[in-house]
Amino acid sequence: MDEPWLTEDVQKVLRKAHHQAETADALTYVFKLMRQANIKPTELQLVILINHVSEMVDRSITGEQLPAVDPEMFAGVSPVALKIGSQLVDHIGNLAASEKYVVSIHFETALQN
């Protein structure tokens, strides 16, 4: 992954992922989406996002599902952040619909930078 966002701290987090190849693939995909949307996360936001994506990949592989969420709780999340969340969930596959809402918070937060 040739990404300027992959600092040493971020790489350390990635190395701890249970499914490194799948997590790296999902991150490459989501970094592309974030770049297209001009979302520029801080390093801390990246570390948190990478942990979350790693957990999403784990759930996809194990079949574990997040509990349902009320979409109204995410009414303040921008369509851009929700779309990226939805695209990431579709890319990873085998995830609950609630995942797109939960992960969209990372993109919304980074949009506020």
Secondary structure, 3 states (H helix, E strand, C coil): CCCCCCCHHHHHHHHCCCCHHHHHHHHHHHHHHHHHCCCCCCHHHHHHHHHHHHHHHHHHHHCCCCCCCCHHHHCCCCHHHHHHHHHHHHHHCCCCCHHHHHHHHHHHHHHCC
